[in-house]
Amino acid sequence: MIDTDKYEGYTPEAWGVDEDDPYRVIDVQECTIARTDFIDIEEEKSWQLANAQLIADAPLLLEEVKRLREQLLRGVKMMNKTPNQTKEGRRNWAKRFEREVREMIE
């Protein structure tokens, strides 16, 4: 499991790939967060561009992880609220929980 607490205090502004230098990831103040083109090779550098985009999307990915965790905990709490239900009742809660999880990930 990822310990998201270790990311507390990161620069919360949106990060992006520099339009003029697609190997450079910057924050909203145009400070460099990372570069992905330090390896000088003659091959196509598409993987370096993909790495830059992944780094740029890190804050979004972190927020999505946190959101999904909260939704899952909410679903588990919802299912635990009715421990004395019939088998059919538990099945209905499970179906509802499944629908909510599917909505989260779509």
N, C-alpha and C positions, 0 to 999 in steps of 0.2 A: 504494500500500500504506500502511496506517496504521502509524505508528511508535508502538507501544504503550509504549515506554520513557518517553515524555514524560508518561505517567500515573503513573509510580512516585511513591509517597508520598501518593496520594489517600486520603481518609478511607475505610478499608476496610469500616466497618460498613454494614449495610443502609440504603439510602435508601428513602424512601417519600413518598407524597403525604399531606399532613396531612388527616385525616378531617374536621376542622372548617373547613378552608380548602383546597379542592381545587386551588387555583392556587399553593400553596406546597409546595415539595419540602424535606423535612427529613431529618436523619440520626437515629440512635438517641437522641441527646441532645437532640433536638428543635431543633437549630440549623438555621436556614434555609440550604439549599444554593442554592435559586433560587426565583424567582417568575415566573409567566408571565402575569400579568394587568395589566401596566403600561400596556398600550394600552387606553384607556377608550373602548370603542365600544358601540353599542347592539345590534350583531349578536349572534347566538348565539356563545358562546365555546367551542364544543366543540373547536376546534383548539388553544385555549390549554390545555384540560384534557389533550388528547393530548400536547402539548408537555411538560406537567408530568410525565406518566407516562413519557414517553421519557427525560427527564432522570433521573427516579427509578430507571429501569431501567439507566442507564449502567454501573454497576459489574457488573451481571449480563451485559450485552452484552460488556463488556471481557473478562470471564472466559470467555465462550463463544468469542470470537475466539481467545483464547490456546489454549483446548482444541482447537478445530478445527485450528489451525495445527500443534499437536503431533501430532494424529492423522494429518494429511496427511503430515507429515515421516516419521512412523513407517511409513506405507504406502509411501512412496517408498523408504525404506531397505529395507523388506521386498522390494520388487520388484527392487532393485539387488543383493540378496544372491545372486541366481542368474542371472548374466549369460549363462552357457553353456547355458541350458536350450533344449529344443526349442521349436519354434513352439507346439506344443500346451501345453507347460509354461508358457510365457509367457502364453498365453491363459488358463490356469487361474489364474495369479497375478493377472492383470488382473481376472478375474471376482471373485476373492476381495477384491481391493482395492476394486472397485466396491461389493461388498456392505458392506464396512466403512464406506465413505464414505456410503452410503445410511443405514446405522445411525446414523452421527454426526449426520446432519441431520434425522432423523425424531424 
